Amino acid sequence: MPRNLQQFRLTAASLSLASLTCAGSVWAASGPAKTPQSSGPPATVVVDAGHGGFDRGGIPGQRVPEKEMTLDVAQRLKGILLANGYHVVMTRDSDVFVPLATRVAIGNSYRNAIFVCIHFNSANRMGAEGIETYFYNRESLPLASAVHYFVAGGAPSANRGVRRRGFYVLRKTNVPAVLVECGFLTNPTEAQYAQTTSYRQKLADEIAAGIRGRFSVSGASSSTRVATGGTIPLQPYIDQTNIRSSKTSRSKHSHKIGTGSKSSKKKRSPKPTESEASTTPKQSDG
């Protein structure tokens, strides 16, 4: 009997240890390995590569075409997001022109989605530099904060901050939407960065990290890339929704359109310059 009892105890101990080991394996596979995506990623990320086709982007005389840089970063971002389980929709996946209204319609056709628009900046002053991220609606601020936190923190360029601005693709979308300016192609140093494959891949990696981390944005404002306890600080922002120069340019633009019926029907063509081409050269470059 003592021998049988001893064997029984050893068997019970082995089963208990096996149960704990199995439970630990399941926890390791389904618990801490989850990233912020476990908070419920949207079914769709709409990736919008700025410009395209006849719309080269940037300013007259700009050597590096913005439309090529934005498409490359967007395609890299697509690959990363697909690998992370997201459903990705591209507003353009080749060198074609897509009207702004069409881009917005694509974003709005998915209820559970976010909209990420990729651009590069330009200015008449070659010294203008840095990364900036735009949003418009309040619900887009956490996404803008997370994306900017990673992109500006991971780039060797100045941090120009998060800005609220009424760009068409941000103002008209019904889902959280951001527009990332990934540096100035008119700045020799930043243009050189943008033309390297490794840097464009780095930009895509950082944007993807921001998308994954948007649920971890905390309420404490901070302008630095410092986070504790797995949280991302909510970025302070500059409200640029009431800029006099923009109102003036729109007023002049509407005057040039004319009052005839044929002129008023052609309002589509100027729209890309309203919200896709960067307006920051008209602002201070500081």
ZILINMO-V663647 format. One record per residue. N is the residue number from 1. PHI is phi in whole degrees, 0 to 359 (* if undefined). PSI is psi in whole degrees, -180 to 180 (none if undefined). OMEGA is omega in whole degrees, 0 to 359 (NA if undefined). Layout:
# ZILINMO-V663647
n = [N,N]
phi = [PHI,PHI]
psi = [PSI,PSI]
omega = [OMEGA,OMEGA]
This chain:
# ZILINMO-V663647
n = [1,2,3,4,5,6,7,8,9,10,11,12,13,14,15,16,17,18,19,20,21,22,23,24,25,26,27,28,29,30,31,32,33,34,35,36,37,38,39,40,41,42,43,44,45,46,47,48,49,50,51,52,53,54,55,56,57,58,59,60,61,62,63,64,65,66,67,68,69,70,71,72,73,74,75,76,77,78,79,80,81,82,83,84,85,86,87,88,89,90,91,92,93,94,95,96,97,98,99,100,101,102,103,104,105,106,107,108,109,110,111,112,113,114,115,116,117,118,119,120,121,122,123,124,125,126,127,128,129,130,131,132,133,134,135,136,137,138,139,140,141,142,143,144,145,146,147,148,149,150,151,152,153,154,155,156,157,158,159,160,161,162,163,164,165,166,167,168,169,170,171,172,173,174,175,176,177,178,179,180,181,182,183,184,185,186,187,188,189,190,191,192,193,194,195,196,197,198,199,200,201,202,203,204,205,206,207,208,209,210,211,212,213,214,215,216,217,218,219,220,221,222,223,224,225,226,227,228,229,230,231,232,233,234,235,236,237,238,239,240,241,242,243,244,245,246,247,248,249,250,251,252,253,254,255,256,257,258,259,260,261,262,263,264,265,266,267,268,269,270,271,272,273,274,275,276,277,278,279,280,281,282,283,284,285,286]
phi = [*,303,293,296,295,296,296,296,295,297,296,297,296,296,295,296,297,296,296,295,297,296,297,296,294,296,297,295,280,245,266,296,293,290,266,306,301,296,285,109,294,294,296,223,245,270,258,247,279,299,65,125,64,289,272,286,86,79,242,303,85,291,285,271,289,297,300,285,293,294,294,296,296,298,292,293,298,304,299,294,295,299,293,263,90,274,270,246,239,262,288,209,238,206,278,231,269,239,301,300,299,290,300,296,299,297,297,282,278,242,293,260,218,230,238,237,257,251,220,236,268,204,201,288,271,298,282,298,210,116,252,218,232,250,214,228,280,303,292,270,298,301,295,298,297,292,296,293,305,279,293,293,287,264,263,276,244,293,263,269,89,267,227,264,211,271,299,306,291,269,286,263,280,262,240,306,219,223,232,256,263,271,119,264,284,269,267,306,291,290,294,294,304,298,275,260,299,296,287,295,294,297,300,297,299,289,297,298,298,294,296,293,265,295,281,260,289,265,278,282,287,201,261,250,272,233,223,233,62,78,261,245,291,290,281,292,222,259,273,245,281,238,251,300,298,292,295,296,295,293,295,296,296,294,292,290,297,92,249,290,294,293,292,291,282,257,287,293,296,284,302,303,284,287,226,266,291,294,259,295,302,279,263,290,268,286]
psi = [-48,-37,-42,-39,-39,-42,-37,-42,-41,-40,-44,-41,-40,-42,-40,-44,-40,-39,-43,-41,-43,-44,-40,-37,-42,-43,-41,-33,-31,-10,-97,-18,-18,133,-174,-14,-25,-16,-6,76,151,155,-27,137,119,116,120,106,117,148,-156,153,-130,-17,95,-27,167,-155,162,136,0,129,-45,119,122,-38,-31,-40,-43,-40,-41,-46,-42,-42,-36,-41,-41,-47,-41,-46,-40,-40,-21,10,9,152,123,133,127,133,-28,140,14,-178,74,156,130,120,152,-41,-35,-41,-45,-42,-37,-47,-40,-10,-5,121,-48,74,166,157,121,114,128,127,166,151,171,154,157,-26,118,-25,-11,134,166,171,136,151,133,149,172,-58,148,-38,-11,-10,-44,-40,-44,-41,-45,-46,-44,-38,-44,-45,-49,-35,-26,-10,148,29,169,153,108,-2,177,138,139,123,145,49,148,-47,-20,-37,-32,-12,144,6,162,129,140,157,120,124,109,26,167,117,-10,-5,121,-41,-48,-31,-38,-41,-51,-25,1,139,-41,-36,-41,-35,-39,-43,-45,-41,-44,-39,-43,-40,-38,-40,-45,-32,7,-24,-10,8,126,169,-13,120,143,141,4,162,66,128,146,149,28,11,157,128,141,125,140,157,158,125,112,29,-16,77,122,-40,-36,-40,-41,-45,-37,-37,-45,-40,-45,-29,-38,-25,-34,176,-6,158,-36,-40,-41,-23,-13,33,-14,-40,-37,-15,-38,-33,-18,-38,-16,-49,139,138,-1,-26,-26,-10,-180,145,3,none]
omega = [179,181,178,179,179,179,179,180,178,179,180,180,180,179,179,179,180,180,180,179,180,180,179,180,179,179,181,183,186,185,187,179,179,176,177,178,182,177,176,180,178,179,188,167,177,181,185,176,184,175,182,180,181,180,186,183,178,182,180,179,180,186,183,181,182,185,180,180,182,181,181,179,181,180,176,178,178,181,181,182,178,179,180,173,179,169,186,175,178,175,170,181,178,183,178,176,178,180,181,181,179,178,179,180,178,179,183,182,178,183,185,187,167,186,181,183,185,180,167,186,176,179,177,178,185,182,180,186,169,181,174,182,183,171,177,182,183,181,179,184,177,178,179,180,182,180,181,179,182,184,180,179,183,182,179,184,180,178,180,172,176,184,175,184,184,175,185,184,177,184,187,180,180,180,176,187,177,175,183,174,191,180,184,178,176,174,185,182,181,176,178,175,187,182,177,181,183,181,178,176,178,178,179,179,183,177,178,178,178,178,180,186,186,179,183,181,180,183,182,182,177,180,182,179,179,178,178,177,178,180,177,184,175,184,170,181,177,180,181,182,179,180,185,182,179,179,180,181,179,180,178,182,181,178,181,181,178,184,180,183,181,180,183,179,185,181,183,187,180,187,180,180,179,189,180,178,184,177,184,176,180,176,176,181,183,NA]
